[in-house]
Amino acid sequence: MSTHWPRRRMHHVFAPDGRAVIAAMDAGITKGVAPGLERGRAAVKRVVDGGVDAILATIGLARAAADELGGTGLILALDSEIPSAGYGVEQAVRWGADALELKVFPGNPEVTKMGELRELCAEADRWGMPVMAEPIPVGFKALEAHTLANIAHGARVSAEAGADFVKAQYTGTPEEYREVVEGCLVPVLALGGPMKPTPLHALQMAHDAIEAGASGIVYGRNIVEAERPDRMVAALVEIVHGGASVDVAAKHLNVPL
Ligand SMILES: O=C(CO)COP(=O)(O)O
């Protein structure tokens, strides 16, 4: 856990064990009425019912679903907005957010957003507001760039820029992903990405990330597009916080309606 003074807010995201299950629900800013998020307030209620530690959401969803969210952690997503120094920090404070999130694209020949991340971290630090960076090597579509080395690099440069924790793509074996975690300086959480072939694959990735030393997971589509997002969250909680095996956690997914 962070040793500097935003750590009270960090405790709203990370449980006492230092780990977090976070539902990424910010897709609406680019996709509009996105799958699983059509009824925004109900979607938030489902993940809260499942025991999620925090959600990642835009200001619009956070405001609309404030009552459903209750005291659950809130990471305010700044992406897809026009980034400028300190953009959004004051709003995050006013809305009681526990952290801010910015996506960056290390290695992108045109826009890396690393400068914005440094400025945001400096401004957020003035307010005691933690920042979660999401470094995607080159860009979401540049799959060939999403190598272990590039992911480890992206995580490290994000920490060097001042991020308090980092959301990084899971790749390789737990031993390999450990390079990302141990090289990063700050806690790393595994990013979900596109829907896995089955829910068990999503659970397995969470299990492997934890084995690699990750501090938790940030899953979007694999939670909100699940048949029962509440049960998917409950299963992930059992793995991330309870140390359960995939088989044991999967029992949550089989409970009759
Ligand atoms: O993380 C996201 C946006 O920040 C979206 O999450 P997924 O990639 O897990 O759907």
The ligand as a Gaussian input file, in Angstrom:
#p B3LYP/6-31G(d) Opt

LIG

0 1
 O      -10.546000      -1.257000     -19.114000
 C      -11.348000      -0.797000     -19.847000
 C      -11.446000       0.640000     -20.050000
 O      -10.555000       1.283000     -19.205000
 C      -12.262000      -1.698000     -20.525000
 O      -12.140000      -2.893000     -19.895000
 P      -12.023000      -4.252000     -20.683000
 O      -10.923000      -4.090000     -21.681000
 O      -11.692000      -5.235000     -19.611000
 O      -13.359000      -4.470000     -21.313000

